[in-house]
Amino acid sequence: MSKAALSKAIKKGRISATRKENGSLDIDPAELHRVYPPVNTEPLPSEQKRTQETLNETTRLQAKVAALGELLEQVKAERDDLRQDRDQWREQARLALLTHQPQGFEGAQIRHL
């Protein structure tokens, strides 16, 4: 309730209030709730159920994201290992080609046609 709405209700006599020595008004909560019933701030069961379902779904999705993150890291590590193996095999093949001397061609000259 706004202060203005309470003042109007007091002036109209709908709510009784007592004035304190400092000039402020004192309203008994029971008197206030007689005219203005308290607002239920408790969520409805359906809202609680939806909230719980949303929390459950959020938790499930967070776990899935974490698992996918771990899987991604594993795949990246395997990819890096395969790249390293590939590079080692390439280097080994390159060295083999550089050091390979075909038999029977030691002194032969290569002619271009």
C-alpha positions in Angstrom: 0.0 0.0 0.0 1.2 3.5 -0.7 1.4 6.1 2.0 -1.2 8.3 0.2 -3.7 5.3 0.0 -3.3 4.7 3.7 -3.8 8.4 4.6 -7.0 8.5 2.5 -8.3 5.3 4.2 -7.6 6.8 7.6 -9.3 10.1 6.8 -12.4 8.3 5.5 -12.5 6.2 8.6 -12.0 2.9 6.9 -8.9 2.2 9.1 -8.3 3.4 12.6 -4.9 4.8 13.6 -3.4 6.5 16.6 -1.1 9.5 16.4 2.2 9.2 18.2 3.9 12.1 20.1 6.2 12.7 17.1 3.2 13.1 14.8 3.5 9.8 13.0 0.6 7.4 12.8 0.5 4.0 14.3 -1.7 1.4 12.6 -2.3 -2.0 14.2 -1.5 -4.7 11.6 -4.8 -6.5 12.4 -6.6 -3.3 11.5 -4.7 -2.9 8.3 -5.3 -6.5 7.3 -9.0 -6.1 8.1 -9.4 -3.6 5.3 -6.5 -4.8 3.1 -6.0 -8.5 3.3 -2.4 -9.5 3.2 -1.0 -10.4 -0.2 0.1 -14.1 -0.4 3.7 -14.0 -1.3 4.0 -17.8 -1.2 4.2 -19.2 -4.7 1.3 -21.4 -5.9 2.0 -25.1 -6.1 2.0 -25.0 -9.9 4.6 -22.2 -9.8 6.7 -24.2 -7.3 6.4 -27.2 -9.6 7.5 -25.2 -12.7 10.3 -23.6 -10.7 11.5 -27.1 -9.5 11.3 -28.4 -13.1 13.2 -25.5 -14.4 15.9 -26.0 -11.7 16.1 -29.7 -12.5 16.4 -29.0 -16.3 19.1 -26.3 -15.6 21.0 -28.8 -13.5 20.7 -31.5 -16.1 21.9 -29.1 -18.9 24.8 -27.8 -16.8 25.9 -31.4 -16.2 25.6 -32.1 -20.0 27.6 -29.0 -20.8 30.3 -30.1 -18.4 30.4 -33.6 -19.9 30.6 -32.2 -23.4 33.4 -29.9 -22.3 35.4 -32.8 -21.0 34.7 -34.8 -24.2 35.8 -31.8 -26.3 39.1 -31.6 -24.3 39.7 -35.4 -24.8 39.0 -35.1 -28.6 41.4 -32.1 -28.8 44.1 -34.1 -27.0 43.7 -37.0 -29.3 43.8 -34.7 -32.3 47.0 -33.2 -31.1 48.5 -36.6 -30.6 47.5 -37.7 -34.1 49.0 -34.5 -35.6 52.3 -35.1 -33.7 52.4 -38.7 -35.0 51.6 -37.5 -38.5 54.4 -34.9 -38.4 56.9 -37.6 -37.1 55.9 -39.9 -40.0 56.3 -37.1 -42.5 59.8 -36.3 -41.2 60.8 -39.9 -41.2 59.5 -40.3 -44.8 61.3 -37.1 -45.9 64.6 -38.3 -44.4 64.2 -41.7 -46.0 63.7 -40.1 -49.4 66.8 -37.8 -49.0 69.0 -40.7 -48.0 67.7 -43.3 -50.4 70.0 -44.1 -53.3 68.4 -46.3 -56.0 70.6 -49.3 -56.9 72.2 -49.1 -60.4 71.9 -45.3 -60.6 74.9 -44.3 -58.6 76.9 -43.0 -61.5 74.2 -42.5 -64.0 73.3 -39.1 -65.3 69.8 -38.0 -65.6 68.9 -36.7 -69.0 66.0 -34.5 -69.6 64.1 -35.1 -72.8 
